[in-house]
Amino acid sequence: MIQKTYQLPLTFKQILNLVLQLPSQEQEQLIQEIKKKSPKNKDEDFLRVFDRIGKNAQAKGLTEEVLEELLADES
């Protein structure tokens, strides 16, 4: 597998491409988590949701190295 290096914060397109690499079951789990954690304010657009998710992940210690490790293909 070819590994890419991403500059944080990730763009929406980069996040989408990473999500599309996940197995369909994990994609569905991610969609459900986003729906569960979405604010009741329906005015928040999708880009702001992903920006908030990215900031929360970084605040909890997500680094480029950790992200690459999590996305590494172990098959």
N, CA, C and O atoms as a Tripos MOL2 file, in Angstrom:
@<TRIPOS>MOLECULE
protein
  300   299    75     0     0
PROTEIN
NO_CHARGES

@<TRIPOS>ATOM
      1 N           0.8390   -1.1840    0.0000 N.3       1 MET1
      2 CA          0.0000    0.0000    0.0000 C.3       1 MET1
      3 C           0.8760    1.2370    0.0000 C.2       1 MET1
      4 O           1.8760    1.2940    0.7160 O.2       1 MET1
      5 N           0.5120    2.2110   -0.7860 N.am      2 ILE2
      6 CA          1.2120    3.4810   -0.8300 C.3       2 ILE2
      7 C           0.6420    4.3660    0.2610 C.2       2 ILE2
      8 O          -0.5700    4.5710    0.3380 O.2       2 ILE2
      9 N           1.5180    4.8880    1.1000 N.am      3 GLN3
     10 CA          1.0620    5.7650    2.1710 C.3       3 GLN3
     11 C           1.2440    7.2110    1.7520 C.2       3 GLN3
     12 O           2.2590    7.5760    1.1600 O.2       3 GLN3
     13 N           0.2590    8.0210    2.0620 N.am      4 LYS4
     14 CA          0.3240    9.4510    1.8020 C.3       4 LYS4
     15 C           0.5550   10.1690    3.1170 C.2       4 LYS4
     16 O           0.1510    9.6950    4.1780 O.2       4 LYS4
     17 N           1.2010   11.3030    3.0370 N.am      5 THR5
     18 CA          1.3730   12.1620    4.1950 C.3       5 THR5
     19 C           0.4150   13.3300    4.0430 C.2       5 THR5
     20 O           0.3380   13.9520    2.9830 O.2       5 THR5
     21 N          -0.3030   13.6180    5.0950 N.am      6 TYR6
     22 CA         -1.2820   14.7020    5.0680 C.3       6 TYR6
     23 C          -0.8620   15.7990    6.0160 C.2       6 TYR6
     24 O          -0.3710   15.5400    7.1150 O.2       6 TYR6
     25 N          -1.0580   17.0100    5.5840 N.am      7 GLN7
     26 CA         -0.8190   18.1760    6.4220 C.3       7 GLN7
     27 C          -2.0860   18.4340    7.2330 C.2       7 GLN7
     28 O          -3.1670   18.5740    6.6610 O.2       7 GLN7
     29 N          -1.9650   18.4980    8.5430 N.am      8 LEU8
     30 CA         -3.1230   18.7760    9.3840 C.3       8 LEU8
     31 C          -3.3520   20.2670    9.4650 C.2       8 LEU8
     32 O          -2.3630   20.9990    9.4830 O.2       8 LEU8
     33 N          -4.5300   20.7690    9.5140 N.am      9 PRO9
     34 CA         -5.7820   20.0210    9.4770 C.3       9 PRO9
     35 C          -6.0820   19.5130    8.0610 C.2       9 PRO9
     36 O          -5.6900   20.1170    7.0630 O.2       9 PRO9
     37 N          -6.7790   18.4000    8.0150 N.am     10 LEU10
     38 CA         -7.1410   17.7950    6.7370 C.3      10 LEU10
     39 C          -8.2370   18.5900    6.0530 C.2      10 LEU10
     40 O          -9.0720   19.2160    6.7050 O.2      10 LEU10
     41 N          -8.2220   18.5550    4.7390 N.am     11 THR11
     42 CA         -9.3020   19.1960    3.9850 C.3      11 THR11
     43 C         -10.4800   18.2350    3.9250 C.2      11 THR11
     44 O         -10.3350   17.0430    4.1960 O.2      11 THR11
     45 N         -11.6310   18.7530    3.5730 N.am     12 PHE12
     46 CA        -12.8120   17.9170    3.4290 C.3      12 PHE12
     47 C         -12.5640   16.8110    2.4020 C.2      12 PHE12
     48 O         -12.9390   15.6590    2.6250 O.2      12 PHE12
     49 N         -11.9390   17.1570    1.2920 N.am     13 LYS13
     50 CA        -11.6620   16.1730    0.2330 C.3      13 LYS13
     51 C         -10.7530   15.0610    0.7560 C.2      13 LYS13
     52 O         -10.9760   13.8910    0.4450 O.2      13 LYS13
     53 N          -9.7410   15.4020    1.5400 N.am     14 GLN14
     54 CA         -8.8530   14.3900    2.1020 C.3      14 GLN14
     55 C          -9.6130   13.4780    3.0600 C.2      14 GLN14
     56 O          -9.4360   12.2600    3.0320 O.2      14 GLN14
     57 N         -10.4490   14.0560    3.8960 N.am     15 ILE15
     58 CA        -11.2410   13.2570    4.8280 C.3      15 ILE15
     59 C         -12.1580   12.3200    4.0600 C.2      15 ILE15
     60 O         -12.2560   11.1360    4.3830 O.2      15 ILE15
     61 N         -12.8280   12.8440    3.0490 N.am     16 LEU16
     62 CA        -13.7350   12.0320    2.2500 C.3      16 LEU16
     63 C         -12.9890   10.8790    1.5870 C.2      16 LEU16
     64 O         -13.4730    9.7470    1.5950 O.2      16 LEU16
     65 N         -11.8260   11.1480    1.0190 N.am     17 ASN17
     66 CA        -11.0430   10.0870    0.3840 C.3      17 ASN17
     67 C         -10.6210    9.0240    1.3880 C.2      17 ASN17
     68 O         -10.6240    7.8350    1.0710 O.2      17 ASN17
     69 N         -10.2610    9.4420    2.5900 N.am     18 LEU18
     70 CA         -9.8870    8.4790    3.6260 C.3      18 LEU18
     71 C         -11.0850    7.6340    4.0440 C.2      18 LEU18
     72 O         -10.9610    6.4230    4.2270 O.2      18 LEU18
     73 N         -12.2360    8.2680    4.1930 N.am     19 VAL19
     74 CA        -13.4480    7.5430    4.5800 C.3      19 VAL19
     75 C         -13.8210    6.5240    3.4960 C.2      19 VAL19
     76 O         -14.2450    5.4100    3.8020 O.2      19 VAL19
     77 N         -13.6600    6.9120    2.2490 N.am     20 LEU20
     78 CA        -14.0100    6.0080    1.1480 C.3      20 LEU20
     79 C         -13.0880    4.7950    1.0770 C.2      20 LEU20
     80 O         -13.4220    3.8050    0.4260 O.2      20 LEU20
     81 N         -11.9440    4.8570    1.7300 N.am     21 GLN21
     82 CA        -11.0320    3.7180    1.7700 C.3      21 GLN21
     83 C         -11.4380    2.6990    2.8390 C.2      21 GLN21
     84 O         -10.9550    1.5660    2.8450 O.2      21 GLN21
     85 N         -12.3180    3.1100    3.7260 N.am     22 LEU22
     86 CA        -12.7790    2.2090    4.7890 C.3      22 LEU22
     87 C         -13.7230    1.1600    4.2200 C.2      22 LEU22
     88 O         -14.3970    1.4120    3.2210 O.2      22 LEU22
     89 N         -13.7800   -0.0150    4.8460 N.am     23 PRO23
     90 CA        -14.7950   -1.0030    4.4480 C.3      23 PRO23
     91 C         -16.1940   -0.4210    4.6520 C.2      23 PRO23
     92 O         -16.3830    0.4440    5.5080 O.2      23 PRO23
     93 N         -17.1600   -0.8800    3.8860 N.am     24 SER24
     94 CA        -18.5060   -0.3050    3.9110 C.3      24 SER24
     95 C         -19.1300   -0.3380    5.3090 C.2      24 SER24
     96 O         -19.8430    0.5920    5.6850 O.2      24 SER24
     97 N         -18.8740   -1.3830    6.0700 N.am     25 GLN25
     98 CA        -19.4410   -1.4630    7.4170 C.3      25 GLN25
     99 C         -18.8870   -0.3440    8.3010 C.2      25 GLN25
    100 O         -19.6280    0.2510    9.0830 O.2      25 GLN25
    101 N         -17.5960   -0.0570    8.1810 N.am     26 GLU26
    102 CA        -17.0050    1.0210    8.9720 C.3      26 GLU26
    103 C         -17.4920    2.3870    8.4950 C.2      26 GLU26
    104 O         -17.6480    3.3040    9.3010 O.2      26 GLU26
    105 N         -17.7300    2.5280    7.1990 N.am     27 GLN27
    106 CA        -18.3040    3.7710    6.6800 C.3      27 GLN27
    107 C         -19.6770    3.9990    7.3000 C.2      27 GLN27
    108 O         -19.9940    5.1110    7.7220 O.2      27 GLN27
    109 N         -20.4870    2.9570    7.3560 N.am     28 GLU28
    110 CA        -21.8270    3.0740    7.9210 C.3      28 GLU28
    111 C         -21.7540    3.4300    9.4050 C.2      28 GLU28
    112 O         -22.5390    4.2510    9.8810 O.2      28 GLU28
    113 N         -20.8170    2.8220   10.1430 N.am     29 GLN29
    114 CA        -20.6490    3.1460   11.5610 C.3      29 GLN29
    115 C         -20.2750    4.6140   11.7330 C.2      29 GLN29
    116 O         -20.7770    5.2860   12.6330 O.2      29 GLN29
    117 N         -19.3950    5.1060   10.8690 N.am     30 LEU30
    118 CA        -18.9910    6.5030   10.9200 C.3      30 LEU30
    119 C         -20.1730    7.4220   10.6600 C.2      30 LEU30
    120 O         -20.3500    8.4200   11.3590 O.2      30 LEU30
    121 N         -20.9790    7.0970    9.6670 N.am     31 ILE31
    122 CA        -22.1660    7.8960    9.3530 C.3      31 ILE31
    123 C         -23.1030    7.9410   10.5490 C.2      31 ILE31
    124 O         -23.6230    9.0020   10.8930 O.2      31 ILE31
    125 N         -23.3200    6.7960   11.1840 N.am     32 GLN32
    126 CA        -24.2070    6.7480   12.3490 C.3      32 GLN32
    127 C         -23.6510    7.5770   13.5100 C.2      32 GLN32
    128 O         -24.4070    8.2570   14.2040 O.2      32 GLN32
    129 N         -22.3340    7.5210   13.7200 N.am     33 GLU33
    130 CA        -21.7200    8.3230   14.7880 C.3      33 GLU33
    131 C         -21.8710    9.8110   14.5040 C.2      33 GLU33
    132 O         -22.1560   10.5960   15.4090 O.2      33 GLU33
    133 N         -21.6820   10.1940   13.2590 N.am     34 ILE34
    134 CA        -21.8420   11.6080   12.8970 C.3      34 ILE34
    135 C         -23.2770   12.0480   13.1440 C.2      34 ILE34
    136 O         -23.5170   13.1340   13.6720 O.2      34 ILE34
    137 N         -24.2290   11.2050   12.7620 N.am     35 LYS35
    138 CA        -25.6380   11.5490   12.9810 C.3      35 LYS35
    139 C         -25.9500   11.6690   14.4680 C.2      35 LYS35
    140 O         -26.6640   12.5790   14.8890 O.2      35 LYS35
    141 N         -25.4040   10.7330   15.2710 N.am     36 LYS36
    142 CA        -25.6540   10.7450   16.7110 C.3      36 LYS36
    143 C         -25.0900   11.9880   17.3740 C.2      36 LYS36
    144 O         -25.7170   12.5680   18.2610 O.2      36 LYS36
    145 N         -23.9070   12.3930   16.9410 N.am     37 LYS37
    146 CA        -23.2170   13.4900   17.6080 C.3      37 LYS37
    147 C         -23.4640   14.8390   16.9600 C.2      37 LYS37
    148 O         -22.9590   15.8610   17.4240 O.2      37 LYS37
    149 N         -24.2350   14.8390   15.8970 N.am     38 SER38
    150 CA        -24.5390   16.1140   15.2360 C.3      38 SER38
    151 C         -25.3730   16.9700   16.1600 C.2      38 SER38
    152 O         -26.2770   16.4780   16.8360 O.2      38 SER38
    153 N         -25.0690   18.2330   16.1860 N.am     39 PRO39
    154 CA        -25.8510   19.1320   17.0450 C.3      39 PRO39
    155 C         -27.2830   19.2310   16.5360 C.2      39 PRO39
    156 O         -27.5710   18.9840   15.3640 O.2      39 PRO39
    157 N         -28.1450   19.5890   17.4290 N.am     40 LYS40
    158 CA        -29.5550   19.7510   17.0530 C.3      40 LYS40
    159 C         -29.7340   20.9260   16.0980 C.2      40 LYS40
    160 O         -30.7510   21.0420   15.4150 O.2      40 LYS40
    161 N         -28.7260   21.7950   16.0650 N.am     41 ASN41
    162 CA        -28.7730   22.9420   15.1640 C.3      41 ASN41
    163 C         -28.5390   22.4610   13.7370 C.2      41 ASN41
    164 O         -27.4090   22.1460   13.3650 O.2      41 ASN41
    165 N         -29.5730   22.4040   12.9560 N.am     42 LYS42
    166 CA        -29.4850   21.8890   11.5940 C.3      42 LYS42
    167 C         -28.7970   22.8700   10.6460 C.2      42 LYS42
    168 O         -28.5570   22.5450    9.4830 O.2      42 LYS42
    169 N         -28.4770   24.0750   11.1400 N.am     43 ASP43
    170 CA        -27.8130   25.0580   10.2990 C.3      43 ASP43
    171 C         -26.3160   24.7830   10.1520 C.2      43 ASP43
    172 O         -25.6620   25.3720    9.2910 O.2      43 ASP43
    173 N         -25.7750   23.9020   10.9760 N.am     44 GLU44
    174 CA        -24.3460   23.5960   10.8810 C.3      44 GLU44
    175 C         -24.1110   22.7590    9.6290 C.2      44 GLU44
    176 O         -24.6810   21.6780    9.4880 O.2      44 GLU44
    177 N         -23.2800   23.2520    8.7270 N.am     45 ASP45
    178 CA        -23.0560   22.5260    7.4840 C.3      45 ASP45
    179 C         -22.0330   21.4060    7.6690 C.2      45 ASP45
    180 O         -21.3600   21.3170    8.6960 O.2      45 ASP45
    181 N         -21.9380   20.5720    6.6650 N.am     46 PHE46
    182 CA        -21.1030   19.3810    6.7140 C.3      46 PHE46
    183 C         -19.6300   19.7370    6.9220 C.2      46 PHE46
    184 O         -18.9330   19.0410    7.6610 O.2      46 PHE46
    185 N         -19.1520   20.7870    6.2970 N.am     47 LEU47
    186 CA        -17.7500   21.1780    6.4560 C.3      47 LEU47
    187 C         -17.4430   21.5690    7.8870 C.2      47 LEU47
    188 O         -16.3720   21.2570    8.4080 O.2      47 LEU47
    189 N         -18.3820   22.2550    8.5220 N.am     48 ARG48
    190 CA        -18.1680   22.6380    9.9260 C.3      48 ARG48
    191 C         -18.1640   21.4030   10.8320 C.2      48 ARG48
    192 O         -17.4090   21.3420   11.8020 O.2      48 ARG48
    193 N         -19.0040   20.4290   10.5130 N.am     49 VAL49
    194 CA        -19.0310   19.1890   11.3000 C.3      49 VAL49
    195 C         -17.6660   18.5110   11.2110 C.2      49 VAL49
    196 O         -17.0940   18.1280   12.2320 O.2      49 VAL49
    197 N         -17.1390   18.3620    9.9850 N.am     50 PHE50
    198 CA        -15.8440   17.7080    9.8280 C.3      50 PHE50
    199 C         -14.7210   18.5300   10.4500 C.2      50 PHE50
    200 O         -13.7730   17.9640   10.9950 O.2      50 PHE50
    201 N         -14.8120   19.8500   10.3770 N.am     51 ASP51
    202 CA        -13.8210   20.7000   11.0120 C.3      51 ASP51
    203 C         -13.8380   20.4810   12.5140 C.2      51 ASP51
    204 O         -12.7860   20.3750   13.1450 O.2      51 ASP51
    205 N         -15.0380   20.4130   13.0880 N.am     52 ARG52
    206 CA        -15.1790   20.1710   14.5310 C.3      52 ARG52
    207 C         -14.6320   18.7910   14.9030 C.2      52 ARG52
    208 O         -13.9440   18.6470   15.9130 O.2      52 ARG52
    209 N         -14.9350   17.7830   14.0900 N.am     53 ILE53
    210 CA        -14.4240   16.4270   14.3480 C.3      53 ILE53
    211 C         -12.9000   16.4300   14.3140 C.2      53 ILE53
    212 O         -12.2500   15.8350   15.1730 O.2      53 ILE53
    213 N         -12.3320   17.1090   13.3070 N.am     54 GLY54
    214 CA        -10.8730   17.1770   13.1840 C.3      54 GLY54
    215 C         -10.2270   17.8650   14.3730 C.2      54 GLY54
    216 O          -9.2110   17.3980   14.8890 O.2      54 GLY54
    217 N         -10.8090   18.9720   14.8110 N.am     55 LYS55
    218 CA        -10.2630   19.7020   15.9570 C.3      55 LYS55
    219 C         -10.3500   18.8630   17.2270 C.2      55 LYS55
    220 O          -9.4190   18.8530   18.0310 O.2      55 LYS55
    221 N         -11.4740   18.1560   17.4080 N.am     56 ASN56
    222 CA        -11.6160   17.2910   18.5790 C.3      56 ASN56
    223 C         -10.5810   16.1690   18.5510 C.2      56 ASN56
    224 O          -9.9970   15.8290   19.5800 O.2      56 ASN56
    225 N         -10.3570   15.5950   17.3640 N.am     57 ALA57
    226 CA         -9.3700   14.5130   17.2300 C.3      57 ALA57
    227 C          -7.9690   15.0250   17.5460 C.2      57 ALA57
    228 O          -7.2060   14.3580   18.2440 O.2      57 ALA57
    229 N          -7.6330   16.1960   17.0400 N.am     58 GLN58
    230 CA         -6.3170   16.7740   17.3230 C.3      58 GLN58
    231 C          -6.1660   17.0770   18.8090 C.2      58 GLN58
    232 O          -5.0990   16.8560   19.3820 O.2      58 GLN58
    233 N          -7.2210   17.5790   19.4320 N.am     59 ALA59
    234 CA         -7.1740   17.8860   20.8610 C.3      59 ALA59
    235 C          -6.9700   16.6330   21.6990 C.2      59 ALA59
    236 O          -6.4370   16.6950   22.8070 O.2      59 ALA59
    237 N          -7.4000   15.4900   21.1600 N.am     60 LYS60
    238 CA         -7.2470   14.2220   21.8750 C.3      60 LYS60
    239 C          -5.9640   13.5040   21.4850 C.2      60 LYS60
    240 O          -5.7510   12.3550   21.8730 O.2      60 LYS60
    241 N          -5.1000   14.1800   20.7110 N.am     61 GLY61
    242 CA         -3.7850   13.6150   20.4300 C.3      61 GLY61
    243 C          -3.5800   13.0570   19.0350 C.2      61 GLY61
    244 O          -2.5490   12.4350   18.7800 O.2      61 GLY61
    245 N          -4.5160   13.2510   18.1270 N.am     62 LEU62
    246 CA         -4.3240   12.7440   16.7730 C.3      62 LEU62
    247 C          -3.2270   13.5440   16.0830 C.2      62 LEU62
    248 O          -3.2910   14.7710   16.0000 O.2      62 LEU62
    249 N          -2.2320   12.8370   15.5950 N.am     63 THR63
    250 CA         -1.1550   13.4540   14.8370 C.3      63 THR63
    251 C          -1.1170   12.8130   13.4580 C.2      63 THR63
    252 O          -1.8030   11.8210   13.2110 O.2      63 THR63
    253 N          -0.3190   13.3780   12.5620 N.am     64 GLU64
    254 CA         -0.1810   12.7820   11.2250 C.3      64 GLU64
    255 C           0.3090   11.3460   11.3370 C.2      64 GLU64
    256 O          -0.1670   10.4640   10.6240 O.2      64 GLU64
    257 N           1.2640   11.1140   12.2370 N.am     65 GLU65
    258 CA          1.8300    9.7800   12.3940 C.3      65 GLU65
    259 C           0.7770    8.7790   12.8860 C.2      65 GLU65
    260 O           0.6880    7.6560   12.3880 O.2      65 GLU65
    261 N          -0.0110    9.2070   13.8680 N.am     66 VAL66
    262 CA         -1.0610    8.3350   14.4060 C.3      66 VAL66
    263 C          -2.0990    8.0500   13.3280 C.2      66 VAL66
    264 O          -2.5450    6.9110   13.1840 O.2      66 VAL66
    265 N          -2.4870    9.0720   12.5700 N.am     67 LEU67
    266 CA         -3.4570    8.8970   11.5050 C.3      67 LEU67
    267 C          -2.9390    7.9120   10.4720 C.2      67 LEU67
    268 O          -3.6790    7.0220   10.0510 O.2      67 LEU67
    269 N          -1.6920    8.0470   10.0560 N.am     68 GLU68
    270 CA         -1.1150    7.1300    9.0810 C.3      68 GLU68
    271 C          -1.1120    5.7030    9.6320 C.2      68 GLU68
    272 O          -1.4210    4.7490    8.9180 O.2      68 GLU68
    273 N          -0.7640    5.5760   10.8980 N.am     69 GLU69
    274 CA         -0.7370    4.2530   11.5250 C.3      69 GLU69
    275 C          -2.1450    3.6310   11.5410 C.2      69 GLU69
    276 O          -2.3090    2.4400   11.2750 O.2      69 GLU69
    277 N          -3.1360    4.4400   11.8500 N.am     70 LEU70
    278 CA         -4.5140    3.9470   11.8930 C.3      70 LEU70
    279 C          -5.0120    3.5430   10.5120 C.2      70 LEU70
    280 O          -5.8090    2.6140   10.3830 O.2      70 LEU70
    281 N          -4.5430    4.2370    9.4800 N.am     71 LEU71
    282 CA         -5.0170    3.9760    8.1300 C.3      71 LEU71
    283 C          -4.1600    2.9910    7.3540 C.2      71 LEU71
    284 O          -4.4770    2.6450    6.2170 O.2      71 LEU71
    285 N          -3.0690    2.5380    7.9740 N.am     72 ALA72
    286 CA         -2.1630    1.6150    7.2850 C.3      72 ALA72
    287 C          -2.8960    0.3220    6.9470 C.2      72 ALA72
    288 O          -3.6370   -0.2240    7.7640 O.2      72 ALA72
    289 N          -2.6730   -0.1450    5.7430 N.am     73 ASP73
    290 CA         -3.2790   -1.3950    5.2890 C.3      73 ASP73
    291 C          -2.4420   -2.5500    5.8360 C.2      73 ASP73
    292 O          -1.2680   -2.6980    5.4980 O.2      73 ASP73
    293 N          -3.0490   -3.3440    6.6640 N.am     74 GLU74
    294 CA         -2.3150   -4.4500    7.3000 C.3      74 GLU74
    295 C          -2.6040   -5.7770    6.6120 C.2      74 GLU74
    296 O          -2.2980   -6.8330    7.1650 O.2      74 GLU74
    297 N          -3.1770   -5.7450    5.4340 N.am     75 SER75
    298 CA         -3.4820   -7.0090    4.7720 C.3      75 SER75
    299 C          -2.3070   -7.5700    4.0480 C.2      75 SER75
    300 O          -2.4080   -8.6350    3.4390 O.2      75 SER75
@<TRIPOS>BOND
     1     1     2 1
     2     2     3 1
     3     3     4 2
     4     3     5 am
     5     5     6 1
     6     6     7 1
     7     7     8 2
     8     7     9 am
     9     9    10 1
    10    10    11 1
    11    11    12 2
    12    11    13 am
    13    13    14 1
    14    14    15 1
    15    15    16 2
    16    15    17 am
    17    17    18 1
    18    18    19 1
    19    19    20 2
    20    19    21 am
    21    21    22 1
    22    22    23 1
    23    23    24 2
    24    23    25 am
    25    25    26 1
    26    26    27 1
    27    27    28 2
    28    27    29 am
    29    29    30 1
    30    30    31 1
    31    31    32 2
    32    31    33 am
    33    33    34 1
    34    34    35 1
    35    35    36 2
    36    35    37 am
    37    37    38 1
    38    38    39 1
    39    39    40 2
    40    39    41 am
    41    41    42 1
    42    42    43 1
    43    43    44 2
    44    43    45 am
    45    45    46 1
    46    46    47 1
    47    47    48 2
    48    47    49 am
    49    49    50 1
    50    50    51 1
    51    51    52 2
    52    51    53 am
    53    53    54 1
    54    54    55 1
    55    55    56 2
    56    55    57 am
    57    57    58 1
    58    58    59 1
    59    59    60 2
    60    59    61 am
    61    61    62 1
    62    62    63 1
    63    63    64 2
    64    63    65 am
    65    65    66 1
    66    66    67 1
    67    67    68 2
    68    67    69 am
    69    69    70 1
    70    70    71 1
    71    71    72 2
    72    71    73 am
    73    73    74 1
    74    74    75 1
    75    75    76 2
    76    75    77 am
    77    77    78 1
    78    78    79 1
    79    79    80 2
    80    79    81 am
    81    81    82 1
    82    82    83 1
    83    83    84 2
    84    83    85 am
    85    85    86 1
    86    86    87 1
    87    87    88 2
    88    87    89 am
    89    89    90 1
    90    90    91 1
    91    91    92 2
    92    91    93 am
    93    93    94 1
    94    94    95 1
    95    95    96 2
    96    95    97 am
    97    97    98 1
    98    98    99 1
    99    99   100 2
   100    99   101 am
   101   101   102 1
   102   102   103 1
   103   103   104 2
   104   103   105 am
   105   105   106 1
   106   106   107 1
   107   107   108 2
   108   107   109 am
   109   109   110 1
   110   110   111 1
   111   111   112 2
   112   111   113 am
   113   113   114 1
   114   114   115 1
   115   115   116 2
   116   115   117 am
   117   117   118 1
   118   118   119 1
   119   119   120 2
   120   119   121 am
   121   121   122 1
   122   122   123 1
   123   123   124 2
   124   123   125 am
   125   125   126 1
   126   126   127 1
   127   127   128 2
   128   127   129 am
   129   129   130 1
   130   130   131 1
   131   131   132 2
   132   131   133 am
   133   133   134 1
   134   134   135 1
   135   135   136 2
   136   135   137 am
   137   137   138 1
   138   138   139 1
   139   139   140 2
   140   139   141 am
   141   141   142 1
   142   142   143 1
   143   143   144 2
   144   143   145 am
   145   145   146 1
   146   146   147 1
   147   147   148 2
   148   147   149 am
   149   149   150 1
   150   150   151 1
   151   151   152 2
   152   151   153 am
   153   153   154 1
   154   154   155 1
   155   155   156 2
   156   155   157 am
   157   157   158 1
   158   158   159 1
   159   159   160 2
   160   159   161 am
   161   161   162 1
   162   162   163 1
   163   163   164 2
   164   163   165 am
   165   165   166 1
   166   166   167 1
   167   167   168 2
   168   167   169 am
   169   169   170 1
   170   170   171 1
   171   171   172 2
   172   171   173 am
   173   173   174 1
   174   174   175 1
   175   175   176 2
   176   175   177 am
   177   177   178 1
   178   178   179 1
   179   179   180 2
   180   179   181 am
   181   181   182 1
   182   182   183 1
   183   183   184 2
   184   183   185 am
   185   185   186 1
   186   186   187 1
   187   187   188 2
   188   187   189 am
   189   189   190 1
   190   190   191 1
   191   191   192 2
   192   191   193 am
   193   193   194 1
   194   194   195 1
   195   195   196 2
   196   195   197 am
   197   197   198 1
   198   198   199 1
   199   199   200 2
   200   199   201 am
   201   201   202 1
   202   202   203 1
   203   203   204 2
   204   203   205 am
   205   205   206 1
   206   206   207 1
   207   207   208 2
   208   207   209 am
   209   209   210 1
   210   210   211 1
   211   211   212 2
   212   211   213 am
   213   213   214 1
   214   214   215 1
   215   215   216 2
   216   215   217 am
   217   217   218 1
   218   218   219 1
   219   219   220 2
   220   219   221 am
   221   221   222 1
   222   222   223 1
   223   223   224 2
   224   223   225 am
   225   225   226 1
   226   226   227 1
   227   227   228 2
   228   227   229 am
   229   229   230 1
   230   230   231 1
   231   231   232 2
   232   231   233 am
   233   233   234 1
   234   234   235 1
   235   235   236 2
   236   235   237 am
   237   237   238 1
   238   238   239 1
   239   239   240 2
   240   239   241 am
   241   241   242 1
   242   242   243 1
   243   243   244 2
   244   243   245 am
   245   245   246 1
   246   246   247 1
   247   247   248 2
   248   247   249 am
   249   249   250 1
   250   250   251 1
   251   251   252 2
   252   251   253 am
   253   253   254 1
   254   254   255 1
   255   255   256 2
   256   255   257 am
   257   257   258 1
   258   258   259 1
   259   259   260 2
   260   259   261 am
   261   261   262 1
   262   262   263 1
   263   263   264 2
   264   263   265 am
   265   265   266 1
   266   266   267 1
   267   267   268 2
   268   267   269 am
   269   269   270 1
   270   270   271 1
   271   271   272 2
   272   271   273 am
   273   273   274 1
   274   274   275 1
   275   275   276 2
   276   275   277 am
   277   277   278 1
   278   278   279 1
   279   279   280 2
   280   279   281 am
   281   281   282 1
   282   282   283 1
   283   283   284 2
   284   283   285 am
   285   285   286 1
   286   286   287 1
   287   287   288 2
   288   287   289 am
   289   289   290 1
   290   290   291 1
   291   291   292 2
   292   291   293 am
   293   293   294 1
   294   294   295 1
   295   295   296 2
   296   295   297 am
   297   297   298 1
   298   298   299 1
   299   299   300 2
@<TRIPOS>SUBSTRUCTURE
     1 MET1         2 RESIDUE 1 A MET
     2 ILE2         6 RESIDUE 1 A ILE
     3 GLN3        10 RESIDUE 1 A GLN
     4 LYS4        14 RESIDUE 1 A LYS
     5 THR5        18 RESIDUE 1 A THR
     6 TYR6        22 RESIDUE 1 A TYR
     7 GLN7        26 RESIDUE 1 A GLN
     8 LEU8        30 RESIDUE 1 A LEU
     9 PRO9        34 RESIDUE 1 A PRO
    10 LEU10       38 RESIDUE 1 A LEU
    11 THR11       42 RESIDUE 1 A THR
    12 PHE12       46 RESIDUE 1 A PHE
    13 LYS13       50 RESIDUE 1 A LYS
    14 GLN14       54 RESIDUE 1 A GLN
    15 ILE15       58 RESIDUE 1 A ILE
    16 LEU16       62 RESIDUE 1 A LEU
    17 ASN17       66 RESIDUE 1 A ASN
    18 LEU18       70 RESIDUE 1 A LEU
    19 VAL19       74 RESIDUE 1 A VAL
    20 LEU20       78 RESIDUE 1 A LEU
    21 GLN21       82 RESIDUE 1 A GLN
    22 LEU22       86 RESIDUE 1 A LEU
    23 PRO23       90 RESIDUE 1 A PRO
    24 SER24       94 RESIDUE 1 A SER
    25 GLN25       98 RESIDUE 1 A GLN
    26 GLU26      102 RESIDUE 1 A GLU
    27 GLN27      106 RESIDUE 1 A GLN
    28 GLU28      110 RESIDUE 1 A GLU
    29 GLN29      114 RESIDUE 1 A GLN
    30 LEU30      118 RESIDUE 1 A LEU
    31 ILE31      122 RESIDUE 1 A ILE
    32 GLN32      126 RESIDUE 1 A GLN
    33 GLU33      130 RESIDUE 1 A GLU
    34 ILE34      134 RESIDUE 1 A ILE
    35 LYS35      138 RESIDUE 1 A LYS
    36 LYS36      142 RESIDUE 1 A LYS
    37 LYS37      146 RESIDUE 1 A LYS
    38 SER38      150 RESIDUE 1 A SER
    39 PRO39      154 RESIDUE 1 A PRO
    40 LYS40      158 RESIDUE 1 A LYS
    41 ASN41      162 RESIDUE 1 A ASN
    42 LYS42      166 RESIDUE 1 A LYS
    43 ASP43      170 RESIDUE 1 A ASP
    44 GLU44      174 RESIDUE 1 A GLU
    45 ASP45      178 RESIDUE 1 A ASP
    46 PHE46      182 RESIDUE 1 A PHE
    47 LEU47      186 RESIDUE 1 A LEU
    48 ARG48      190 RESIDUE 1 A ARG
    49 VAL49      194 RESIDUE 1 A VAL
    50 PHE50      198 RESIDUE 1 A PHE
    51 ASP51      202 RESIDUE 1 A ASP
    52 ARG52      206 RESIDUE 1 A ARG
    53 ILE53      210 RESIDUE 1 A ILE
    54 GLY54      214 RESIDUE 1 A GLY
    55 LYS55      218 RESIDUE 1 A LYS
    56 ASN56      222 RESIDUE 1 A ASN
    57 ALA57      226 RESIDUE 1 A ALA
    58 GLN58      230 RESIDUE 1 A GLN
    59 ALA59      234 RESIDUE 1 A ALA
    60 LYS60      238 RESIDUE 1 A LYS
    61 GLY61      242 RESIDUE 1 A GLY
    62 LEU62      246 RESIDUE 1 A LEU
    63 THR63      250 RESIDUE 1 A THR
    64 GLU64      254 RESIDUE 1 A GLU
    65 GLU65      258 RESIDUE 1 A GLU
    66 VAL66      262 RESIDUE 1 A VAL
    67 LEU67      266 RESIDUE 1 A LEU
    68 GLU68      270 RESIDUE 1 A GLU
    69 GLU69      274 RESIDUE 1 A GLU
    70 LEU70      278 RESIDUE 1 A LEU
    71 LEU71      282 RESIDUE 1 A LEU
    72 ALA72      286 RESIDUE 1 A ALA
    73 ASP73      290 RESIDUE 1 A ASP
    74 GLU74      294 RESIDUE 1 A GLU
    75 SER75      298 RESIDUE 1 A SER
